[in-house]
Amino acid sequence: LLMKSLHDVIQTVRKFSEGDLKPRIPIQSKGELAELSKTVNTMADTILQNMDELKEVDKLRRDLIANISHDIRTPISIIHGYFETLIMKHDSLDAHKQQEYLQTVIKSTERLKRLMTDLFELSKLESRQVKPKMEPFFMFDLLQDISRKYSLLAQEKNIELETDLQSKMPVVLADIALIERVLQNLIDNALNYTPENGKVKIKMTEVQKHISVSVTNR
């Protein structure tokens, strides 16, 4: 029985060293040999758990890089579009309109700065310090600001950007930067996949003390 138990320990450890992480040592005896088997099994479980955590962190890092890379395209497109319009229509745009366009460009550059900051937050993923920054804000104000940014892009694509927003809505509690990224991705995709002379609609409604926002295109 002792020799068989030792043989089981050796075989299991050998398989583990060869990359087969599933086998575990069967506990068939008592005493120190049983304790050794339990210790090896526990060690194997801990190694597997650590490997799974490393894979999860690596996946989070890859997803974050992919998402930020996608998100960066939107403010760059907005900045390019508004600057191009300012250059081409400089003589025909009044001072108020020029100021409005420049403010939109400034807000987009601020968004770019936040996205770049997010890239430097990658190291915090490993210690799981990345958490939503919850704060109260009015969804109406955020949607109005986003729709203004996209109005020029929609015009250039001959797409009607329609909004159905209600100003008298309760305050929401969320991470405004993350919500803004979600909304911009939705609108960005809607504009990209809407044919010329089509329509993109942004609608906000209250549903059972929650706020629902929809982005549709046709």
VENCORLIN-V809637 format. One record per residue. N is the residue number from 0. RES is the residue in three letters. BURIAL is I if it has 24 or more other C-alpha atoms within 12 Angstrom, else O. D_LAST is the distance of its C-alpha to the last C-alpha in whole Angstrom. Layout:
n:N res:RES burial:BURIAL d_last:D_LAST
n:N res:RES burial:BURIAL d_last:D_LAST
//
This chain:
n:0 res:LEU burial:O d_last:74
n:1 res:LEU burial:O d_last:75
n:2 res:MET burial:O d_last:74
n:3 res:LYS burial:O d_last:71
n:4 res:SER burial:I d_last:69
n:5 res:LEU burial:O d_last:70
n:6 res:HIS burial:O d_last:69
n:7 res:ASP burial:I d_last:65
n:8 res:VAL burial:I d_last:65
n:9 res:ILE burial:O d_last:66
n:10 res:GLN burial:O d_last:63
n:11 res:THR burial:I d_last:60
n:12 res:VAL burial:I d_last:61
n:13 res:ARG burial:O d_last:61
n:14 res:LYS burial:O d_last:58
n:15 res:PHE burial:O d_last:56
n:16 res:SER burial:O d_last:57
n:17 res:GLU burial:O d_last:56
n:18 res:GLY burial:O d_last:53
n:19 res:ASP burial:O d_last:53
n:20 res:LEU burial:O d_last:52
n:21 res:LYS burial:O d_last:52
n:22 res:PRO burial:I d_last:55
n:23 res:ARG burial:I d_last:57
n:24 res:ILE burial:I d_last:61
n:25 res:PRO burial:I d_last:62
n:26 res:ILE burial:I d_last:65
n:27 res:GLN burial:O d_last:68
n:28 res:SER burial:O d_last:70
n:29 res:LYS burial:O d_last:71
n:30 res:GLY burial:O d_last:73
n:31 res:GLU burial:O d_last:72
n:32 res:LEU burial:I d_last:70
n:33 res:ALA burial:O d_last:68
n:34 res:GLU burial:O d_last:67
n:35 res:LEU burial:I d_last:67
n:36 res:SER burial:I d_last:64
n:37 res:LYS burial:O d_last:62
n:38 res:THR burial:O d_last:62
n:39 res:VAL burial:I d_last:61
n:40 res:ASN burial:I d_last:58
n:41 res:THR burial:O d_last:57
n:42 res:MET burial:O d_last:57
n:43 res:ALA burial:I d_last:55
n:44 res:ASP burial:O d_last:52
n:45 res:THR burial:O d_last:52
n:46 res:ILE burial:O d_last:52
n:47 res:LEU burial:O d_last:49
n:48 res:GLN burial:O d_last:47
n:49 res:ASN burial:O d_last:47
n:50 res:MET burial:O d_last:46
n:51 res:ASP burial:O d_last:43
n:52 res:GLU burial:O d_last:43
n:53 res:LEU burial:O d_last:43
n:54 res:LYS burial:O d_last:40
n:55 res:GLU burial:O d_last:38
n:56 res:VAL burial:O d_last:39
n:57 res:ASP burial:O d_last:38
n:58 res:LYS burial:O d_last:34
n:59 res:LEU burial:O d_last:34
n:60 res:ARG burial:I d_last:35
n:61 res:ARG burial:O d_last:33
n:62 res:ASP burial:O d_last:29
n:63 res:LEU burial:I d_last:30
n:64 res:ILE burial:O d_last:31
n:65 res:ALA burial:O d_last:28
n:66 res:ASN burial:O d_last:25
n:67 res:ILE burial:I d_last:27
n:68 res:SER burial:O d_last:27
n:69 res:HIS burial:O d_last:23
n:70 res:ASP burial:I d_last:23
n:71 res:ILE burial:I d_last:25
n:72 res:ARG burial:I d_last:23
n:73 res:THR burial:I d_last:21
n:74 res:PRO burial:I d_last:24
n:75 res:ILE burial:I d_last:25
n:76 res:SER burial:I d_last:22
n:77 res:ILE burial:I d_last:22
n:78 res:ILE burial:I d_last:26
n:79 res:HIS burial:I d_last:26
n:80 res:GLY burial:I d_last:23
n:81 res:TYR burial:I d_last:25
n:82 res:PHE burial:I d_last:28
n:83 res:GLU burial:O d_last:27
n:84 res:THR burial:I d_last:26
n:85 res:LEU burial:I d_last:30
n:86 res:ILE burial:O d_last:32
n:87 res:MET burial:O d_last:30
n:88 res:LYS burial:O d_last:30
n:89 res:HIS burial:O d_last:33
n:90 res:ASP burial:O d_last:35
n:91 res:SER burial:O d_last:32
n:92 res:LEU burial:O d_last:31
n:93 res:ASP burial:O d_last:33
n:94 res:ALA burial:O d_last:35
n:95 res:HIS burial:O d_last:33
n:96 res:LYS burial:O d_last:29
n:97 res:GLN burial:O d_last:31
n:98 res:GLN burial:O d_last:32
n:99 res:GLU burial:O d_last:29
n:100 res:TYR burial:I d_last:27
n:101 res:LEU burial:I d_last:30
n:102 res:GLN burial:O d_last:30
n:103 res:THR burial:I d_last:26
n:104 res:VAL burial:I d_last:28
n:105 res:ILE burial:O d_last:31
n:106 res:LYS burial:O d_last:29
n:107 res:SER burial:I d_last:27
n:108 res:THR burial:O d_last:30
n:109 res:GLU burial:O d_last:31
n:110 res:ARG burial:I d_last:28
n:111 res:LEU burial:I d_last:30
n:112 res:LYS burial:O d_last:33
n:113 res:ARG burial:O d_last:32
n:114 res:LEU burial:I d_last:30
n:115 res:MET burial:O d_last:33
n:116 res:THR burial:O d_last:35
n:117 res:ASP burial:I d_last:33
n:118 res:LEU burial:I d_last:35
n:119 res:PHE burial:O d_last:38
n:120 res:GLU burial:O d_last:38
n:121 res:LEU burial:I d_last:38
n:122 res:SER burial:O d_last:41
n:123 res:LYS burial:O d_last:41
n:124 res:LEU burial:I d_last:39
n:125 res:GLU burial:O d_last:42
n:126 res:SER burial:O d_last:44
n:127 res:ARG burial:O d_last:40
n:128 res:GLN burial:O d_last:41
n:129 res:VAL burial:O d_last:37
n:130 res:LYS burial:O d_last:36
n:131 res:PRO burial:O d_last:33
n:132 res:LYS burial:O d_last:34
n:133 res:MET burial:O d_last:34
n:134 res:GLU burial:O d_last:34
n:135 res:PRO burial:O d_last:33
n:136 res:PHE burial:O d_last:30
n:137 res:PHE burial:I d_last:28
n:138 res:MET burial:I d_last:24
n:139 res:PHE burial:I d_last:23
n:140 res:ASP burial:O d_last:25
n:141 res:LEU burial:I d_last:23
n:142 res:LEU burial:I d_last:20
n:143 res:GLN burial:I d_last:21
n:144 res:ASP burial:O d_last:23
n:145 res:ILE burial:I d_last:20
n:146 res:SER burial:I d_last:17
n:147 res:ARG burial:I d_last:20
n:148 res:LYS burial:I d_last:20
n:149 res:TYR burial:I d_last:17
n:150 res:SER burial:I d_last:17
n:151 res:LEU burial:I d_last:19
n:152 res:LEU burial:I d_last:17
n:153 res:ALA burial:I d_last:13
n:154 res:GLN burial:I d_last:16
n:155 res:GLU burial:O d_last:17
n:156 res:LYS burial:O d_last:14
n:157 res:ASN burial:O d_last:13
n:158 res:ILE burial:I d_last:10
n:159 res:GLU burial:I d_last:10
n:160 res:LEU burial:I d_last:11
n:161 res:GLU burial:I d_last:12
n:162 res:THR burial:I d_last:14
n:163 res:ASP burial:O d_last:16
n:164 res:LEU burial:I d_last:19
n:165 res:GLN burial:O d_last:22
n:166 res:SER burial:O d_last:25
n:167 res:LYS burial:O d_last:28
n:168 res:MET burial:O d_last:27
n:169 res:PRO burial:O d_last:30
n:170 res:VAL burial:O d_last:30
n:171 res:VAL burial:O d_last:29
n:172 res:LEU burial:O d_last:31
n:173 res:ALA burial:O d_last:30
n:174 res:ASP burial:O d_last:30
n:175 res:ILE burial:I d_last:28
n:176 res:ALA burial:I d_last:28
n:177 res:LEU burial:I d_last:26
n:178 res:ILE burial:I d_last:24
n:179 res:GLU burial:I d_last:23
n:180 res:ARG burial:I d_last:22
n:181 res:VAL burial:I d_last:20
n:182 res:LEU burial:I d_last:18
n:183 res:GLN burial:I d_last:18
n:184 res:ASN burial:I d_last:17
n:185 res:LEU burial:I d_last:14
n:186 res:ILE burial:I d_last:13
n:187 res:ASP burial:I d_last:14
n:188 res:ASN burial:O d_last:12
n:189 res:ALA burial:I d_last:9
n:190 res:LEU burial:I d_last:10
n:191 res:ASN burial:I d_last:12
n:192 res:TYR burial:O d_last:9
n:193 res:THR burial:I d_last:6
n:194 res:PRO burial:O d_last:8
n:195 res:GLU burial:O d_last:10
n:196 res:ASN burial:O d_last:9
n:197 res:GLY burial:O d_last:6
n:198 res:LYS burial:I d_last:5
n:199 res:VAL burial:I d_last:7
n:200 res:LYS burial:I d_last:9
n:201 res:ILE burial:I d_last:12
n:202 res:LYS burial:I d_last:14
n:203 res:MET burial:I d_last:18
n:204 res:THR burial:O d_last:20
n:205 res:GLU burial:O d_last:23
n:206 res:VAL burial:O d_last:24
n:207 res:GLN burial:O d_last:28
n:208 res:LYS burial:O d_last:29
n:209 res:HIS burial:O d_last:26
n:210 res:ILE burial:I d_last:23
n:211 res:SER burial:O d_last:20
n:212 res:VAL burial:I d_last:17
n:213 res:SER burial:I d_last:13
n:214 res:VAL burial:I d_last:11
n:215 res:THR burial:I d_last:7
n:216 res:ASN burial:I d_last:4
n:217 res:ARG burial:O d_last:0
//
